[in-house]
């Protein structure tokens, strides 16, 4: 292990230091006074980190701007979706290409919102990142599903532990897929009769076993109790409405 006298500048850079009784003294000598090279370097480094042109600042600032723009874009799109859902209107258009004169209610309403609100125009459409425009049909379905989940939670919270009636009907949709609609009816805390649509369930067949399995799954999913089921309503189809050996 090499060492030099305390007077040499190379003690803490090129050679070992063993006289630790005087370590603090020697380190302070190394740092120097207020205007020493060491302290000047520290001041310049801190200044570089805090300047608005630094890479760290630019990255942090840009990240914040991206978050703000994303929140504004999501809020605008959710408002459009909420309007269409409340009015029971379809989202998609027959021709949603950029050259179409009518791209469907969702895109056209968002376009109108864009033209009427400069704050929205700054974060949607061409001003949004190409990979984060949030207008794809898949994204629309995800946001609509989020609305459905929140709406169902509100209905279940209003229902609470009260008795309820289950209303069911099954039919084929336009794609010839079997589906079952589920509606609940109950009296709320104000004594008002409430009837709420809950869900459409796609089923493989209309057999009793399949329908019963679908209903059991709904009870488990929504935390409903059969003990609180005080009424049942079906259409006149025989496999649903007869009392014995059928769904009822």
C-alpha positions as CSV (number, residue, x, y, z in Angstrom):
1,X,0.0,0.0,0.0
2,X,1.5,3.3,-1.1
3,X,1.3,6.6,0.6
4,X,2.8,10.1,0.6
5,X,3.1,12.8,3.2
6,X,0.1,14.9,4.1
7,X,1.5,17.9,2.2
8,X,1.2,16.1,-1.2
9,X,-1.9,16.6,-3.3
10,X,-2.0,13.0,-4.4
11,X,-2.8,11.6,-1.0
12,X,-6.5,11.0,-1.7
13,X,-6.3,10.5,-5.4
14,X,-3.4,8.3,-6.3
15,X,-2.2,6.8,-3.0
16,X,-3.7,5.3,0.1
17,X,-4.5,7.3,3.2
18,X,-4.0,5.7,6.6
19,X,-3.8,8.5,9.1
20,X,-7.5,8.7,9.8
21,X,-7.0,10.7,13.0
22,X,-6.5,13.7,10.8
23,X,-9.0,12.7,8.1
24,X,-11.5,15.5,8.6
25,X,-8.8,18.1,8.7
26,X,-7.2,16.8,5.5
27,X,-10.6,16.4,3.7
28,X,-11.4,20.0,4.6
29,X,-8.1,21.1,3.2
30,X,-8.9,19.2,0.1
31,X,-12.3,20.9,-0.3
32,X,-10.8,24.3,0.3
33,X,-12.5,27.6,1.0
34,X,-15.6,29.3,-0.5
35,X,-13.9,30.1,-3.8
36,X,-12.0,26.8,-4.2
37,X,-12.2,24.8,-7.4
38,X,-14.2,22.0,-5.6
39,X,-16.9,24.4,-4.3
40,X,-17.1,26.2,-7.6
41,X,-17.7,22.9,-9.4
42,X,-20.5,22.0,-7.0
43,X,-22.2,25.4,-7.6
44,X,-22.0,25.0,-11.4
45,X,-23.3,21.4,-11.2
46,X,-26.3,22.4,-9.1
47,X,-27.0,25.3,-11.5
48,X,-26.9,22.9,-14.4
49,X,-29.4,20.6,-12.7
50,X,-31.8,23.4,-12.0
51,X,-31.7,25.2,-15.2
52,X,-34.8,24.9,-17.4
53,X,-32.8,23.7,-20.4
54,X,-31.5,20.6,-18.6
55,X,-32.4,17.2,-19.9
56,X,-33.9,16.1,-16.6
57,X,-36.1,19.2,-16.4
58,X,-37.2,18.9,-20.0
59,X,-38.1,15.3,-19.5
60,X,-40.0,15.9,-16.3
61,X,-41.9,18.9,-17.8
62,X,-42.8,17.0,-21.0
63,X,-44.1,14.1,-19.0
64,X,-46.4,16.4,-17.0
65,X,-47.7,18.0,-20.2
66,X,-48.4,14.5,-21.7
67,X,-50.4,13.6,-18.6
68,X,-52.4,16.8,-18.7
69,X,-53.2,16.4,-22.4
70,X,-54.2,12.8,-21.9
71,X,-56.6,13.7,-19.1
72,X,-58.2,16.4,-21.2
73,X,-58.5,14.1,-24.2
74,X,-60.0,11.3,-22.1
75,X,-62.5,13.7,-20.5
76,X,-63.7,15.0,-23.8
77,X,-64.2,11.6,-25.2
78,X,-66.0,10.4,-22.1
79,X,-68.4,13.3,-22.4
80,X,-69.2,12.3,-26.0
81,X,-69.7,8.7,-25.0
82,X,-71.9,9.8,-22.1
83,X,-74.2,11.8,-24.4
84,X,-74.6,8.9,-26.9
85,X,-75.3,6.4,-24.1
86,X,-77.9,8.7,-22.5
87,X,-79.7,9.2,-25.8
88,X,-79.4,5.5,-26.7
89,X,-77.7,6.3,-30.0
90,X,-75.3,4.1,-32.0
91,X,-71.6,4.9,-32.2
92,X,-70.4,3.5,-35.5
93,X,-71.0,4.7,-39.0
94,X,-71.2,2.8,-42.3
95,X,-68.2,4.6,-43.6
96,X,-65.7,6.0,-41.1
97,X,-62.9,6.7,-43.6
98,X,-61.4,10.2,-43.6
99,X,-63.1,11.0,-46.9
100,X,-66.6,10.1,-45.6
101,X,-69.1,12.9,-45.3
102,X,-70.6,11.2,-42.2
103,X,-68.3,9.1,-40.2
104,X,-70.8,8.0,-37.6
105,X,-72.2,9.7,-34.5
106,X,-69.2,9.2,-32.2
107,X,-66.6,10.7,-34.6
108,X,-68.9,13.4,-35.9
109,X,-69.9,14.5,-32.4
110,X,-66.2,14.5,-31.3
111,X,-65.4,16.6,-34.4
112,X,-68.1,19.1,-33.5
113,X,-66.8,19.3,-29.9
114,X,-63.4,19.8,-31.4
115,X,-64.6,22.8,-33.5
116,X,-66.5,24.4,-30.6
117,X,-63.8,24.1,-27.9
118,X,-60.2,25.2,-28.6
119,X,-59.0,23.5,-25.4
120,X,-60.3,20.2,-26.7
121,X,-59.0,20.8,-30.2
122,X,-55.5,21.1,-28.8
123,X,-55.5,17.5,-27.5
124,X,-57.7,15.5,-29.9
125,X,-57.6,14.6,-33.6
126,X,-54.5,15.6,-35.4
127,X,-53.1,17.1,-32.2
128,X,-53.1,13.8,-30.4
129,X,-50.3,11.2,-30.7
130,X,-51.1,8.7,-33.4
131,X,-50.9,5.8,-30.9
132,X,-53.1,7.6,-28.3
133,X,-56.1,9.2,-30.1
134,X,-58.5,7.0,-28.2
135,X,-61.1,6.8,-31.1
136,X,-60.6,3.1,-32.2
137,X,-63.7,0.9,-31.9
138,X,-61.9,-1.3,-29.3
139,X,-61.2,1.7,-27.1
140,X,-64.8,2.9,-27.5
141,X,-66.1,-0.5,-26.3
142,X,-63.7,-0.4,-23.3
143,X,-64.9,3.0,-22.2
144,X,-68.6,2.0,-22.7
145,X,-68.0,-1.1,-20.6
146,X,-66.5,1.1,-17.9
147,X,-69.7,3.2,-17.9
148,X,-71.8,0.0,-17.7
149,X,-69.8,-1.2,-14.7
150,X,-70.2,2.1,-12.8
151,X,-73.9,2.3,-13.7
152,X,-74.5,-1.3,-12.4
153,X,-72.7,-0.5,-9.2
154,X,-75.0,2.5,-8.6
155,X,-78.1,0.3,-9.2
156,X,-76.8,-2.4,-6.8
157,X,-76.0,0.3,-4.2
158,X,-79.6,1.6,-4.5
159,X,-81.0,-1.9,-4.3
160,X,-79.0,-2.7,-1.1
161,X,-80.4,-5.6,0.8
162,X,-84.0,-5.1,-0.3
163,X,-86.3,-7.7,-1.9
164,X,-86.4,-7.7,-5.7
165,X,-88.1,-9.3,-8.7
166,X,-86.2,-10.8,-11.6
167,X,-87.6,-10.2,-15.2
168,X,-86.1,-12.2,-18.0
169,X,-86.6,-12.6,-21.7
170,X,-84.6,-14.3,-24.4
171,X,-84.4,-13.8,-28.1
172,X,-81.9,-13.8,-31.0
173,X,-80.1,-10.7,-32.1
174,X,-79.4,-9.7,-35.7
175,X,-76.4,-11.9,-35.8
176,X,-78.6,-14.9,-34.9
177,X,-76.9,-15.3,-31.5
178,X,-79.0,-16.2,-28.5
179,X,-79.2,-13.6,-25.8
180,X,-81.0,-13.1,-22.5
181,X,-82.0,-9.7,-21.1
182,X,-82.1,-9.3,-17.3
183,X,-84.1,-6.6,-15.5
184,X,-84.7,-6.2,-11.8
185,X,-87.6,-4.5,-10.1
186,X,-87.6,-3.3,-6.5
187,X,-88.9,-0.6,-4.2
188,X,-86.3,2.0,-3.2
189,X,-85.9,3.7,0.2
190,X,-88.3,6.4,-0.9
191,X,-91.1,3.9,-1.5
192,X,-90.8,4.3,-5.3
193,X,-91.1,1.3,-7.6
194,X,-87.9,1.1,-9.6
195,X,-87.2,-1.0,-12.7
196,X,-83.7,-1.2,-14.0
197,X,-82.1,-3.0,-16.9
198,X,-79.1,-4.8,-15.7
199,X,-77.4,-6.7,-18.6
200,X,-77.7,-8.6,-21.8
201,X,-76.2,-12.1,-21.5
202,X,-75.2,-14.1,-24.6
203,X,-76.0,-17.7,-24.1
204,X,-75.0,-20.8,-26.1
205,X,-78.5,-22.3,-26.2
206,X,-81.9,-21.7,-24.7
207,X,-82.0,-24.9,-22.8
208,X,-83.0,-24.8,-19.1
209,X,-79.6,-25.8,-17.9
210,X,-77.9,-23.1,-19.9
211,X,-80.3,-20.4,-18.8
212,X,-80.1,-21.5,-15.2
213,X,-76.3,-21.4,-15.3
214,X,-76.3,-17.9,-16.8
215,X,-78.6,-16.7,-14.0
216,X,-76.5,-18.3,-11.3
217,X,-73.4,-16.7,-12.7
218,X,-75.2,-13.3,-12.6
219,X,-76.2,-13.8,-9.0
220,X,-72.6,-14.6,-8.0
221,X,-71.1,-11.7,-10.1
222,X,-73.4,-9.0,-8.6
223,X,-73.7,-10.4,-5.1
224,X,-77.4,-11.0,-5.3
225,X,-79.1,-13.4,-2.9
226,X,-81.8,-15.9,-3.9
227,X,-83.3,-15.4,-0.5
228,X,-84.2,-11.8,-1.4
229,X,-85.8,-12.9,-4.8
230,X,-89.5,-12.4,-4.1
231,X,-90.8,-12.5,-7.7
232,X,-90.0,-13.8,-11.2
233,X,-91.2,-12.7,-14.6
234,X,-90.8,-14.4,-17.9
235,X,-92.2,-14.4,-21.4
236,X,-94.6,-17.0,-22.6
237,X,-91.9,-19.4,-24.0
238,X,-92.6,-22.8,-22.5
239,X,-89.1,-23.6,-21.3
240,X,-89.0,-20.4,-19.3
241,X,-92.5,-19.9,-17.8
242,X,-93.7,-23.3,-16.7
243,X,-93.5,-24.0,-13.1
244,X,-92.2,-27.6,-13.1
245,X,-89.0,-28.8,-14.8
246,X,-88.4,-25.5,-16.4
247,X,-86.5,-22.3,-15.6
248,X,-89.2,-21.0,-13.2
